[in-house]
Amino acid sequence: FRFVVQYTILPPPANMYIKSLLVACIVSQVYCDRDLPVLFQFSQPSHNVAVYRGADLEKARAAGLIKGLGSSGYSTPTPKPAPVVTTTYAPKPIAPVVYKPTPVVYKPAPVVYNPAPAPIVYKPAPAPVVYKPAPKPVPAPVVYKPAPVAYKPAASYVEPKYNDADAVYTWEYAVKDDYTSNDFGHKESRNGAYTDGKYYVALPDGRLQTVTYTVDGYNGYVPLVEYAGEAQYPETKPYAAA
């Protein structure tokens, strides 16, 4: 089998489009011009399909090249012009648009003060404390300023006056220390020009020396020396180092 398919687009009546499909089916051997251009074709075991352009197909059929259809076949109707529809455009009145802007309330953003960080100030470590003793006070130099001496001439010489009364006194002392072996003393009395007295002392040899004296006017000093006890001379031991 060989199918010849022709599509013809006709003008749409009442704003509608109708597609007409012209299919020529020849139940016999159908022959056509080998030079007729084929738009599409495919072959099956039971049939073959070929699609030609409509204008070329009409020319080939009018020339009698396609057997089985002849000139009495389906003819393509003359397309009618589409009716012209005139539309009058009447624009609708547009109400005036009143622009009412929304009031803008200014709300400034809060200003947050961020102070700059304090600058880093370098502080060196304190110097070690060095002990420095206080300086010794230096005494101020002593400037000798003698007081001015007012010169007063000495008075004329006057003979001193002495007390012509006779001296009268009595005194005495004594020392006795057994630990150091000291034993001595002295006593004296005077009445006018007469004086008497006595002193004593323990000597290293163990004796006691006593001196009794008198002074009588112009006779001078008259002593009397006496010793009591016996002299002792112990043997001296040689020195030995400890």
Residue pairs with C-beta under 8 A, 6 or more apart in sequence:
1 25
1 26
1 27
1 46
1 47
1 48
2 26
2 30
2 47
2 48
2 49
2 50
3 23
3 24
3 25
3 47
3 48
3 49
3 50
4 23
4 24
4 26
4 30
4 32
4 50
4 51
4 52
4 57
4 66
5 21
5 22
5 23
5 24
5 49
5 50
5 51
5 52
6 21
6 22
6 23
6 24
6 52
6 54
6 57
7 19
7 20
7 21
7 22
7 54
8 20
8 22
8 54
8 76
9 17
9 19
9 20
10 17
10 18
10 19
10 20
10 77
10 79
11 79
11 80
11 81
11 82
12 18
12 82
22 54
22 74
22 76
24 66
24 68
24 69
24 73
24 74
26 67
26 68
26 69
28 68
30 66
30 67
30 68
31 66
31 67
32 60
32 65
32 66
33 60
33 65
36 52
36 56
36 57
36 60
36 65
37 52
37 53
37 56
38 50
38 51
38 52
39 51
39 52
39 53
40 49
40 50
40 51
41 48
41 49
41 50
41 51
42 48
42 49
43 49
52 60
54 76
57 66
58 75
58 76
60 66
61 69
61 70
61 71
61 73
62 71
64 70
64 71
166 191
166 192
166 193
167 190
167 192
168 190
168 191
168 192
169 189
169 190
170 187
170 188
170 189
170 190
171 187
171 188
172 185
172 186
172 187
172 188
173 185
173 186
173 187
174 184
174 185
174 186
175 182
175 183
175 184
175 185
176 182
176 183
176 185
177 183
181 202
182 202
183 200
183 201
183 202
183 208
184 199
184 200
184 201
184 202
185 199
185 200
186 197
186 198
186 199
186 200
187 197
187 198
187 199
188 195
188 196
188 197
189 195
189 196
189 197
193 215
193 216
193 217
194 214
194 215
194 216
194 217
195 214
195 215
195 216
196 212
196 213
196 214
196 215
197 212
197 213
198 210
198 211
198 212
198 213
199 210
199 211
200 208
200 209
200 210
200 211
201 208
201 209
202 208
202 209
203 209
203 227
203 231
205 231
205 232
205 233
206 229
206 230
206 231
206 232
207 227
207 228
207 229
207 230
207 231
208 227
208 228
208 229
209 225
209 226
209 227
210 225
210 226
210 227
210 228
211 223
211 224
211 225
211 226
212 223
212 224
212 226
213 221
213 222
213 223
213 224
214 221
214 222
215 221
215 222
216 222
